[in-house]
Amino acid sequence: MAEEDYTRKELFETIENLCRSKVEEFRMIGYEHVTEEEIWSCVSQKYEKNGFPPLHQLVNDILSLKITHFMNYLTISAFRGSHLD
């Protein structure tokens, strides 16, 4: 399926599934309290300036997210008081 063939609903279902996969990966290595919303919030923060990237970049950004980057994001968000407001 080409990227332009995705409806908005299908795109967000795909994003949800990718985030779920990343949550499962993090849980396998001992991070039990990670949520899909936190994963998406972490990844999508860099899209605020330039908008949504191409689908292949979005998939790569989610699946290549490292736990160190994610934990840094959570720590900074906690200090700012903006964690998933």
C-alpha positions as CSV (number, residue, x, y, z in Angstrom):
1,M,0.0,0.0,0.0
2,A,1.5,3.3,-1.0
3,E,1.7,6.1,1.5
4,E,-0.8,8.3,-0.3
5,D,-3.3,5.4,-0.2
6,Y,-3.5,5.6,3.6
7,T,-6.5,7.3,5.1
8,R,-6.0,9.3,8.2
9,K,-7.6,6.5,10.3
10,E,-5.3,3.9,8.8
11,L,-2.3,6.1,9.4
12,F,-3.2,6.5,13.1
13,E,-3.9,2.8,13.5
14,T,-0.5,2.1,12.0
15,I,1.1,4.6,14.4
16,E,-0.7,3.0,17.3
17,N,0.5,-0.5,16.3
18,L,4.1,0.7,16.0
19,C,3.9,2.4,19.4
20,R,2.4,-0.8,20.9
21,S,5.3,-2.8,19.4
22,K,7.8,-0.4,21.0
23,V,6.0,-0.6,24.3
24,E,6.2,-4.4,24.2
25,E,10.0,-4.2,23.4
26,F,10.6,-1.8,26.4
27,R,8.6,-4.1,28.7
28,M,10.7,-7.1,27.6
29,I,13.8,-5.3,28.9
30,G,12.2,-4.3,32.2
31,Y,10.4,-1.0,31.6
32,E,6.9,-2.1,32.7
33,H,5.1,1.3,32.9
34,V,5.7,2.6,29.4
35,T,2.6,3.6,27.5
36,E,1.8,4.0,23.8
37,E,0.9,7.6,24.4
38,E,4.3,8.3,26.0
39,I,6.1,6.7,23.0
40,W,4.1,8.8,20.5
41,S,4.5,11.9,22.5
42,C,8.3,11.4,22.6
43,V,8.6,10.7,18.9
44,S,6.1,13.3,17.7
45,Q,7.7,16.2,19.6
46,K,10.2,16.7,16.8
47,Y,7.4,17.0,14.2
48,E,6.0,20.1,15.8
49,K,8.2,22.5,13.7
50,N,8.1,20.8,10.3
51,G,4.9,18.8,10.3
52,F,4.4,15.1,9.7
53,P,7.3,13.3,8.0
54,P,7.0,10.7,5.2
55,L,5.6,7.4,6.4
56,H,9.0,5.6,6.2
57,Q,10.6,8.2,8.4
58,L,7.8,7.9,10.9
59,V,8.1,4.1,11.1
60,N,11.9,4.4,11.5
61,D,11.6,7.1,14.2
62,I,9.3,4.9,16.3
63,L,11.0,1.6,15.8
64,S,14.5,2.9,16.3
65,L,13.7,4.8,19.5
66,K,16.2,3.9,22.2
67,I,15.4,3.6,25.8
68,T,18.0,6.2,26.8
69,H,16.4,8.8,24.5
70,F,12.9,7.9,25.8
71,M,14.0,8.1,29.5
72,N,15.7,11.5,28.8
73,Y,12.5,12.7,27.3
74,L,10.5,11.6,30.3
75,T,12.9,13.2,32.7
76,I,12.9,16.6,30.9
77,S,9.1,16.4,30.6
78,A,8.8,15.8,34.3
79,F,11.1,18.8,35.1
80,R,9.0,21.0,32.8
81,G,5.8,19.7,34.3
82,S,4.4,19.1,30.8
83,H,4.5,15.3,30.8
84,L,1.4,14.3,28.8
85,D,-0.7,17.3,29.9
